[in-house]
Amino acid sequence: MTWLRIVRAELRKLTTTKLPWAFFAVLVLISSLTAVAVIFGTDMDGSKGFISTAADQQSLMAFAANALMGAGLFGAIAVAREYGHGTVVPTFLSEPRRHRAVLAQSTAVMIGGGVLGLIGAGLTVVAVAAALPTTEYGLLVSFGDVAQILAASAFAGGAGAVLGGGLGALIRNTGGAVAAWVVVLIIAPPLIIQMASETARWVPSTLADVVAGKADDVGVLAALAAIALWAIVPATIGLIAVQRRDVA
C-alpha cells in the first residue's frame, strides 16, 4: 500500500466519526460567544475600547492560540482512541513498516487540526465582523491581517494536532492522553515561566499569538520554528514508542 493511500485511509477514519463534528460545534459556540462579547461587552468605564482600533480587533480575532490548544486535544483523542479501540491494528497489518503508518496517521491528524484551526479562525472573524455594525465601530482589520490570522490558525492547528497525536501515541489511552495534553499545554507552561521568566516568550500560546500578529515577543520565523519543535518532539517520542512496543 502506498503512503498516500494510508493517509487517505486515516483521513477517512477521522471524517467518518463524530469527533470532528464535536469540535466543530465547540468552534461555533466560541465564535458565537465572541460575537456576544462584541455586542454587549464594555470596558470598566462603559466604553468599547477593546474594539476601537485595528490592533484591538485583530487581537480579538486572533485564534491561533486557541487553535493550537483545541487541535492538540483533537489530536490526542484521535490517536489514543485508535489504540484503545484496536482500530490501529488493521493499519499496521496493511503497512507493517510502522514508521510509515504512524507518519501517515500524523499527517492525517495534522490536516484535520489545520482545517479545524482554519474554520475556527474563519468563524471568529465572521462573528466579529457581523457583530461590529451593532457598535459605533466598523471593521478596521485589513485583508492582509485577516489572511495572517487565518494562516496562523491553520498552522497552529496542524502543529497542535501533531503534538497531541504524539501524546496519544505515547500514552495509548484516551483519558491518559487528555491528561498529558493538560499537563503539557496548560499546567507546564506557567510553571516553566515561574522557574525561568525568560522562557515566557517560548511557550506555545505566546508563540501562536506572535504568528497571528497579536504579540511580538519574538520574530515570526522564530515563532514558527519553535511551534514546529513543540509538535515534532512529542510526535517523535510517540513514533519511537510505537515502534518498540507491542500494539495489542
Sequence and secondary structure as in RCSB ss.txt:
>XXXX:A:sequence
MTWLRIVRAELRKLTTTKLPWAFFAVLVLISSLTAVAVIFGTDMDGSKGFISTAADQQSLMAFAANALMGAGLFG
AIAVAREYGHGTVVPTFLSEPRRHRAVLAQSTAVMIGGGVLGLIGAGLTVVAVAAALPTTEYGLLVSFGDVAQIL
AASAFAGGAGAVLGGGLGALIRNTGGAVAAWVVVLIIAPPLIIQMASETARWVPSTLADVVAGKADDVGVLAALA
AIALWAIVPATIGLIAVQRRDVA
>XXXX:A:secstr
  HHHHHHHHHHHHHTSSHHHHHHHHHHHHHHHHHHHHHH   TTS  GGGSSHHHHHHHH  HHHHHHHHHHHH
HHHHHHHHHHTTHHHHHHH   HHHHHHHHHHHHHHHHHHHHHHHHHHHHHHHHHHGGGSS      HHHHHHHH
HHHHHHHHHHHHHHHHHHHHH SHHHHHHHHHIIIIIHHHHHHHH GGGGGGSHHHHHHHHTTS  SS HHHHHH
HHHHHHHHHHHHHHHHHHHS   
